[in-house]
């Protein structure tokens, strides 16, 4: 097995949102789709994948020293360039909510994430929803 220390399932998150999560600034990931199948609510560790696109409005806010949701002054030590197109970290989904008082919750569903941390970058193509990233790695 390739990278046995990393979780099997990954979720793609656009940069710089993925960076905010793995660096511990953003404890919740928003989704408009129900992040579970009927009768199965996913909890546990997952790999954080970032797609090829960078959400420019968020990146500009961070670079200018503003919170990307509240637009309040908040300086983040942003990188010069965001990694794209691969696994950048891991985290643990500890809850799935429809309400949360964190500033980052703006979606229909929120995946509450704990223990997020960066990992050495692994280039791999993403997919929609939760996906087995190793299969994408092997296909490449």
KEKE-3310 file (N, C-alpha, C; in steps of 0.2 Angstrom, whole numbers, plus 5000, padded with zeros to 4 digits):
npx = (5004:5003:5009:5004:5001:4992:4975:4963:4952:4949:4945:4942:4946:4946:4960:4963:4957:4959:4972:4970:4962:4972:4982:4976:4967:4954:4940:4930:4922:4912:4898:4886:4880:4873:4884:4884:4879:4862:4859:4872:4884:4898:4912:4928:4945:4952:4960:4966:4963:4968:4962:4966:4962:4963:4954:4952:4946:4946:4960:4965:4959:4966:4979:4979:4977:4964:4950:4943:4929:4922:4928:4935:4949:4963:4977:4985:4999:5002:5006:5018:5014:5001:4999:4994:4983:4984:4987:4987:4986:4979:4964:4951:4935:4923:4910:4895:4886:4871:4870:4881:4891:4903:4913:4917:4907:4896:4888:4876:4878:4890:4906:4913:4930:4943:4960:4968:4981:4996:5004:5017:5017:5008:5006:4991:4977:4960:4943:4925:4916:4919:4934:4944:4959:4971:4969:4968:4981:4988:4983:4988)
npy = (4994:5011:5025:5021:5027:5037:5043:5033:5039:5054:5072:5085:5101:5118:5129:5145:5139:5125:5127:5135:5126:5115:5122:5126:5136:5136:5128:5121:5114:5119:5113:5111:5099:5084:5077:5063:5046:5039:5033:5032:5041:5049:5049:5053:5051:5059:5063:5078:5086:5097:5105:5111:5124:5140:5150:5165:5177:5174:5172:5184:5192:5186:5189:5203:5204:5202:5194:5180:5178:5186:5198:5206:5214:5204:5196:5184:5172:5170:5159:5161:5155:5144:5127:5116:5103:5091:5080:5088:5088:5081:5077:5076:5072:5076:5080:5083:5096:5107:5119:5131:5141:5146:5158:5154:5145:5145:5137:5125:5113:5108:5102:5098:5099:5092:5091:5094:5094:5098:5089:5081:5086:5077:5074:5072:5068:5075:5072:5072:5073:5062:5052:5038:5041:5035:5026:5035:5040:5028:5027:5037)
npz = (5000:4996:5004:5018:5031:5029:5028:5019:5011:5003:5002:4990:4991:4988:4986:4994:5004:5008:5013:5024:5032:5035:5041:5053:5055:5050:5055:5050:5036:5022:5013:5000:4997:5004:5015:5017:5014:5015:5031:5034:5041:5038:5048:5055:5050:5036:5020:5015:5000:4987:4973:4956:4955:4962:4973:4969:4976:4989:4991:4988:4999:5010:5007:5008:5021:5027:5035:5026:5026:5035:5032:5041:5049:5049:5051:5042:5040:5026:5012:4999:4987:4984:4986:4973:4966:4973:4987:5003:5016:5032:5041:5054:5053:5064:5066:5058:5053:5052:5057:5064:5075:5071:5062:5049:5044:5032:5024:5018:5024:5036:5039:5053:5058:5065:5072:5061:5050:5040:5027:5018:5002:4989:4973:4965:4955:4958:4963:4964:4979:4992:4990:4985:4985:4982:4971:4961:4961:4957:4944:4938)
capx = (5000:5006:5007:5000:5000:4987:4968:4961:4947:4951:4940:4945:4944:4949:4964:4967:4953:4962:4978:4967:4961:4978:4985:4972:4963:4947:4938:4924:4921:4905:4896:4879:4877:4873:4890:4884:4874:4857:4861:4880:4887:4905:4916:4935:4951:4952:4965:4964:4966:4967:4961:4970:4960:4964:4949:4955:4944:4949:4967:4966:4958:4971:4985:4978:4976:4957:4947:4940:4922:4920:4931:4938:4956:4966:4983:4987:5005:5000:5012:5019:5011:4997:5000:4987:4983:4986:4985:4991:4985:4974:4960:4947:4928:4920:4903:4892:4881:4867:4871:4887:4893:4910:4913:4918:4901:4892:4885:4870:4881:4897:4910:4918:4936:4948:4967:4970:4988:4999:5008:5021:5013:5007:5002:4986:4971:4955:4937:4920:4914:4925:4936:4950:4965:4977:4967:4969:4988:4990:4981:4993)
capy = (5000:5017:5030:5018:5032:5042:5040:5031:5044:5061:5077:5090:5108:5123:5133:5144:5136:5119:5129:5138:5121:5112:5127:5126:5143:5135:5122:5119:5115:5120:5109:5111:5093:5080:5073:5056:5042:5037:5028:5032:5047:5048:5052:5050:5054:5060:5067:5085:5086:5103:5105:5115:5131:5144:5154:5172:5182:5172:5173:5191:5194:5184:5193:5210:5204:5202:5187:5180:5178:5192:5204:5210:5214:5198:5195:5177:5171:5166:5157:5165:5152:5139:5121:5114:5097:5085:5080:5093:5087:5077:5080:5071:5074:5075:5081:5086:5101:5112:5126:5132:5148:5149:5163:5150:5142:5148:5133:5121:5108:5109:5096:5100:5096:5093:5088:5095:5096:5097:5083:5082:5086:5071:5076:5067:5071:5074:5069:5075:5070:5058:5047:5034:5045:5030:5024:5041:5040:5022:5027:5042)
capz = (5000:4995:5010:5023:5036:5027:5027:5012:5008:5002:4999:4987:4994:4984:4989:5000:5010:5011:5017:5030:5036:5037:5046:5059:5055:5048:5058:5047:5028:5020:5008:4998:4996:5010:5015:5019:5011:5020:5036:5035:5042:5038:5053:5055:5047:5029:5017:5012:4993:4984:4966:4953:4955:4968:4973:4969:4980:4996:4991:4989:5005:5014:5005:5010:5028:5029:5035:5019:5026:5039:5030:5047:5048:5052:5047:5041:5037:5020:5008:4993:4982:4987:4982:4970:4962:4977:4995:5007:5024:5034:5046:5056:5053:5071:5066:5052:5056:5048:5060:5068:5076:5068:5056:5042:5042:5027:5019:5020:5028:5038:5041:5058:5057:5071:5071:5054:5049:5034:5026:5012:4996:4985:4967:4963:4953:4963:4961:4968:4985:4995:4985:4986:4981:4980:4965:4956:4961:4953:4937:4934)
cpx = (5004:5004:5002:4998:4995:4981:4967:4957:4950:4945:4944:4942:4949:4954:4962:4963:4956:4968:4975:4965:4967:4982:4982:4968:4955:4945:4932:4924:4914:4904:4888:4876:4878:4879:4890:4878:4868:4859:4868:4882:4894:4908:4923:4940:4950:4958:4962:4967:4964:4967:4966:4969:4961:4958:4952:4953:4946:4956:4969:4965:4963:4977:4985:4977:4969:4955:4943:4932:4919:4922:4934:4945:4959:4971:4985:4994:5005:5007:5013:5015:5007:4998:4994:4988:4986:4984:4990:4991:4980:4970:4955:4940:4925:4913:4901:4886:4877:4867:4878:4889:4899:4909:4914:4912:4896:4888:4879:4872:4888:4900:4914:4924:4941:4955:4969:4978:4991:5003:5012:5017:5014:5003:4998:4980:4965:4949:4931:4918:4920:4927:4942:4955:4970:4975:4968:4977:4991:4988:4985:4999)
cpy = (5006:5022:5027:5022:5037:5039:5038:5036:5051:5066:5083:5097:5113:5127:5140:5141:5130:5121:5132:5132:5117:5116:5128:5133:5141:5128:5119:5119:5114:5116:5111:5105:5089:5076:5066:5052:5040:5032:5028:5039:5047:5052:5049:5054:5054:5064:5073:5086:5094:5102:5110:5122:5134:5149:5161:5177:5180:5173:5180:5194:5192:5188:5200:5210:5205:5195:5186:5179:5184:5199:5209:5209:5208:5196:5187:5177:5167:5164:5161:5162:5146:5133:5119:5107:5091:5085:5084:5092:5082:5080:5075:5075:5072:5076:5084:5090:5105:5119:5126:5139:5151:5153:5159:5146:5146:5144:5130:5116:5110:5103:5099:5096:5097:5089:5089:5097:5095:5091:5085:5081:5080:5073:5070:5071:5070:5072:5073:5070:5066:5053:5044:5037:5041:5028:5029:5041:5034:5023:5032:5038)
cpz = (5000:5001:5015:5029:5035:5026:5019:5008:5008:5000:4996:4990:4990:4989:4989:5006:5013:5015:5024:5035:5039:5042:5053:5060:5054:5050:5055:5039:5026:5013:5006:4998:5003:5010:5018:5015:5017:5024:5037:5035:5043:5044:5053:5051:5039:5026:5014:5005:4991:4977:4963:4953:4962:4967:4974:4975:4987:4996:4992:4996:5010:5013:5008:5018:5031:5030:5029:5020:5029:5036:5035:5046:5052:5048:5047:5038:5031:5016:5002:4987:4986:4982:4979:4967:4966:4984:4998:5014:5025:5040:5049:5056:5060:5071:5060:5054:5050:5051:5064:5069:5074:5062:5049:5040:5038:5023:5022:5025:5030:5041:5046:5058:5063:5069:5064:5055:5042:5033:5019:5006:4991:4979:4965:4960:4958:4960:4966:4973:4988:4990:4987:4982:4979:4973:4959:4955:4956:4946:4934:4933)
residu = (UNK:UNK:UNK:UNK:UNK:UNK:UNK:UNK:UNK:UNK:UNK:UNK:UNK:UNK:UNK:UNK:UNK:UNK:UNK:UNK:UNK:UNK:UNK:UNK:UNK:UNK:UNK:UNK:UNK:UNK:UNK:UNK:UNK:UNK:UNK:UNK:UNK:UNK:UNK:UNK:UNK:UNK:UNK:UNK:UNK:UNK:UNK:UNK:UNK:UNK:UNK:UNK:UNK:UNK:UNK:UNK:UNK:UNK:UNK:UNK:UNK:UNK:UNK:UNK:UNK:UNK:UNK:UNK:UNK:UNK:UNK:UNK:UNK:UNK:UNK:UNK:UNK:UNK:UNK:UNK:UNK:UNK:UNK:UNK:UNK:UNK:UNK:UNK:UNK:UNK:UNK:UNK:UNK:UNK:UNK:UNK:UNK:UNK:UNK:UNK:UNK:UNK:UNK:UNK:UNK:UNK:UNK:UNK:UNK:UNK:UNK:UNK:UNK:UNK:UNK:UNK:UNK:UNK:UNK:UNK:UNK:UNK:UNK:UNK:UNK:UNK:UNK:UNK:UNK:UNK:UNK:UNK:UNK:UNK:UNK:UNK:UNK:UNK:UNK:UNK)
# end
